[in-house]
Amino acid sequence: MGYPAADVDTSTLDIWADPAKERFLTPATIITFVRTIAAIVLVALAIHEGPPANGEFWSPALKLLVAALAVYWIGDSLDGQVARRMHHETRIGAVLDIFSDRFCAAAFYLGLAWLHPEFIAPVLIYLAEFMVIDCFLSIAFLHWKIRSPNYFYAVDRTIYRFNWTHPAKATNSGLFAVLLLVTHWWWLGAIIATGLLVFKVASLVRLARIGLPIPEATGAAPSVGQPTR
């Protein structure tokens, strides 16, 4: 998803939340629930399979974990596409998506570390980044009137580039898992996870400098002026 030129008035863009359109159940949130339940069930089946025998890496349990990861990733892309195409984007849906992502990710990575304890260090570093720092960054959009973090360019373009462009999302959610599964190198995973943590902390520092607006007495968050570069 791109963002407008610096001289574009963001107040005219279709990115702002509408309280009248907020609802809990939409086609997108139903997909979010279904893909989360499906992913967690696959993780449970993987754990039930038990640890690998005789040093086998691609055990039946790991294959089930990878299936859970695929359901999580595909479903995460699908619910976002459905929300945008059907014009059902809501702040409720965005928050549900954010927390569901972390439930799926935590289940997968803890299952992976259980099956292959050599991955414990990189997994814990990654979960510290994704479950804490990235989660805080992701829900910070609620302090403004935008519908989701996908429109954070209206607040700050640098934070948006580092976190919610397609390359940034792919790097944060996919690169780490793919490298661990393909290379089996825990130390490379630790380096990647640490790098992601550094980028997220840098975004957090920048967000702290911007500050989080305090909602007005009416409950409406203040609107955003011109985005920063």
C-alpha positions as CSV (number, residue, x, y, z in Angstrom):
1,M,0.0,0.0,0.0
2,G,1.4,3.3,-1.0
3,Y,1.0,6.7,0.6
4,P,0.2,10.2,-0.9
5,A,2.7,12.8,-1.9
6,A,3.8,15.3,0.7
7,D,1.6,18.1,-0.7
8,V,-1.6,16.0,-0.6
9,D,-4.2,17.0,2.0
10,T,-4.7,13.8,4.0
11,S,-8.0,15.1,5.4
12,T,-9.5,14.3,2.0
13,L,-8.4,10.7,1.8
14,D,-10.6,7.8,2.5
15,I,-8.7,6.6,5.5
16,W,-10.7,8.0,8.5
17,A,-12.7,5.9,10.9
18,D,-16.5,6.3,10.9
19,P,-18.1,5.4,14.3
20,A,-21.4,4.6,12.4
21,K,-19.7,1.8,10.5
22,E,-18.0,0.2,13.5
23,R,-19.3,-3.3,14.2
24,F,-17.9,-6.5,15.6
25,L,-19.0,-9.0,13.0
26,T,-18.1,-8.4,9.3
27,P,-17.0,-10.8,6.6
28,A,-13.4,-9.8,7.4
29,T,-13.6,-10.4,11.1
30,I,-15.3,-13.8,10.5
31,I,-12.3,-14.7,8.4
32,T,-10.0,-13.5,11.2
33,F,-11.8,-15.8,13.7
34,V,-11.9,-18.8,11.3
35,R,-8.2,-18.6,10.3
36,T,-7.1,-18.1,13.9
37,I,-9.1,-21.1,15.2
38,A,-7.8,-23.2,12.3
39,A,-4.2,-22.2,12.9
40,I,-4.5,-23.0,16.6
41,V,-6.1,-26.3,16.0
42,L,-3.2,-27.3,13.7
43,V,-0.7,-26.2,16.4
44,A,-2.6,-28.4,18.9
45,L,-2.4,-31.3,16.6
46,A,1.3,-30.7,16.1
47,I,1.9,-30.7,19.9
48,H,-0.2,-33.9,20.1
49,E,2.2,-35.6,17.6
50,G,5.0,-35.1,20.0
51,P,8.7,-34.3,19.5
52,P,10.7,-35.7,16.5
53,A,12.5,-38.9,16.8
54,N,16.1,-39.7,15.9
55,G,17.0,-36.1,15.1
56,E,14.5,-35.8,12.3
57,F,13.9,-32.2,11.4
58,W,10.8,-32.3,9.1
59,S,8.8,-34.4,11.4
60,P,5.0,-34.8,11.1
61,A,4.6,-32.3,14.0
62,L,6.7,-29.7,12.3
63,K,4.7,-30.1,9.0
64,L,1.6,-29.4,11.0
65,L,3.2,-26.4,12.5
66,V,4.1,-25.1,9.0
67,A,0.5,-25.7,7.9
68,A,-0.6,-23.6,10.8
69,L,1.8,-20.9,9.8
70,A,0.5,-21.0,6.2
71,V,-3.1,-20.7,7.4
72,Y,-2.2,-17.7,9.6
73,W,-0.4,-15.9,6.8
74,I,-2.9,-16.6,4.0
75,G,-5.8,-15.8,6.3
76,D,-4.2,-12.6,7.5
77,S,-3.8,-11.5,3.9
78,L,-7.3,-12.6,3.0
79,D,-9.2,-10.8,5.8
80,G,-7.4,-7.6,5.0
81,Q,-8.2,-7.9,1.3
82,V,-11.9,-8.7,2.0
83,A,-12.2,-5.7,4.4
84,R,-10.8,-3.3,1.8
85,R,-12.6,-4.6,-1.2
86,M,-16.0,-4.8,0.6
87,H,-15.4,-1.4,2.3
88,H,-15.8,-3.1,5.7
89,E,-12.6,-1.7,7.3
90,T,-13.2,-1.0,11.0
91,R,-11.0,-0.2,14.0
92,I,-12.6,-3.1,15.8
93,G,-11.5,-5.4,12.9
94,A,-8.0,-4.0,12.9
95,V,-7.5,-4.6,16.6
96,L,-8.9,-8.1,16.4
97,D,-6.5,-8.8,13.5
98,I,-3.5,-7.4,15.5
99,F,-4.2,-9.6,18.5
100,S,-5.1,-12.7,16.5
101,D,-1.8,-12.4,14.6
102,R,0.1,-12.5,17.9
103,F,-1.9,-15.5,19.2
104,C,-1.1,-17.4,16.0
105,A,2.5,-16.3,15.9
106,A,3.1,-17.2,19.6
107,A,1.5,-20.6,19.2
108,F,3.6,-21.4,16.1
109,Y,7.0,-20.2,17.5
110,L,6.6,-21.7,20.9
111,G,5.6,-25.0,19.2
112,L,8.7,-24.7,17.0
113,A,11.0,-24.1,20.1
114,W,9.4,-27.1,21.8
115,L,10.1,-29.3,18.8
116,H,13.6,-27.9,18.3
117,P,15.0,-26.4,21.5
118,E,18.0,-25.0,19.6
119,F,15.7,-22.3,18.4
120,I,14.7,-21.1,21.9
121,A,17.0,-18.0,21.9
122,P,16.0,-16.6,18.5
123,V,12.3,-17.4,19.1
124,L,12.3,-15.5,22.5
125,I,14.0,-12.5,20.9
126,Y,11.5,-12.5,18.0
127,L,8.5,-12.8,20.4
128,A,9.8,-9.9,22.5
129,E,9.9,-7.8,19.3
130,F,6.5,-9.0,17.9
131,M,4.5,-9.5,21.0
132,V,5.6,-6.4,22.9
133,I,7.2,-3.7,20.7
134,D,5.4,-4.4,17.5
135,C,2.1,-4.8,19.3
136,F,2.4,-1.5,21.0
137,L,3.3,0.2,17.6
138,S,0.4,-1.5,15.9
139,I,-2.3,-0.5,18.4
140,A,-1.0,3.1,18.6
141,F,-3.1,4.0,15.6
142,L,-6.1,4.1,18.0
143,H,-4.9,7.5,19.2
144,W,-5.8,9.0,15.8
145,K,-8.9,8.8,13.7
146,I,-7.4,6.5,11.1
147,R,-9.1,3.1,10.5
148,S,-6.0,0.9,10.9
149,P,-2.1,0.9,11.0
150,N,-2.2,0.6,7.2
151,Y,-3.0,4.3,7.1
152,F,-0.3,5.4,9.5
153,Y,1.4,7.4,6.8
154,A,-1.2,10.1,7.7
155,V,0.6,10.4,11.1
156,D,4.2,9.6,10.2
157,R,5.6,8.3,7.0
158,T,8.9,7.0,8.4
159,I,7.2,4.8,11.0
160,Y,4.8,3.7,8.3
161,R,7.7,2.7,5.9
162,F,9.4,0.7,8.6
163,N,6.4,-1.2,9.7
164,W,3.3,-1.3,7.4
165,T,4.5,-1.2,3.8
166,H,4.3,-4.6,2.0
167,P,8.1,-5.2,2.2
168,A,8.2,-4.2,5.9
169,K,5.3,-6.6,6.7
170,A,6.8,-9.4,4.8
171,T,10.2,-9.0,6.5
172,N,8.7,-8.8,10.0
173,S,6.3,-11.7,9.6
174,G,7.9,-14.0,7.0
175,L,11.7,-13.6,6.8
176,F,12.5,-14.9,10.3
177,A,10.4,-18.0,10.1
178,V,11.5,-18.9,6.5
179,L,15.2,-18.6,7.4
180,L,14.8,-20.8,10.5
181,L,13.0,-23.5,8.6
182,V,15.3,-23.4,5.5
183,T,18.7,-23.0,7.1
184,H,18.1,-24.5,10.6
185,W,20.7,-22.0,11.8
186,W,19.7,-20.7,15.2
187,W,22.4,-18.1,15.2
188,L,21.2,-16.6,11.9
189,G,17.7,-16.5,13.4
190,A,19.0,-14.7,16.4
191,I,20.7,-12.1,14.2
192,I,17.6,-11.5,12.2
193,A,15.4,-11.3,15.2
194,T,17.8,-8.8,16.9
195,G,17.8,-6.7,13.7
196,L,14.0,-6.6,13.7
197,L,14.0,-5.7,17.4
198,V,16.4,-2.8,16.7
199,F,14.2,-1.5,13.8
200,K,11.1,-1.7,16.0
201,V,12.8,0.1,18.9
202,A,13.8,2.8,16.5
203,S,10.2,3.2,15.4
204,L,9.1,3.2,19.1
205,V,11.5,6.0,19.9
206,R,10.2,8.0,17.0
207,L,6.6,7.4,18.1
208,A,7.6,8.6,21.6
209,R,8.9,11.8,20.1
210,I,5.6,12.4,18.3
211,G,3.6,11.5,21.4
212,L,0.2,9.9,21.7
213,P,-2.7,12.3,21.6
214,I,-5.1,12.2,24.6
215,P,-8.7,11.8,23.4
216,E,-11.0,14.8,24.0
217,A,-13.7,14.7,26.6
218,T,-16.2,13.7,23.9
219,G,-14.2,10.6,23.2
220,A,-13.1,11.6,19.8
221,A,-9.4,11.5,19.1
222,P,-7.8,14.6,17.6
223,S,-7.4,14.7,13.9
224,V,-4.0,14.5,12.2
225,G,-2.3,17.4,10.4
226,Q,0.1,17.1,7.5
227,P,2.2,13.9,7.7
228,T,5.9,14.1,8.4
229,R,8.5,12.8,6.0
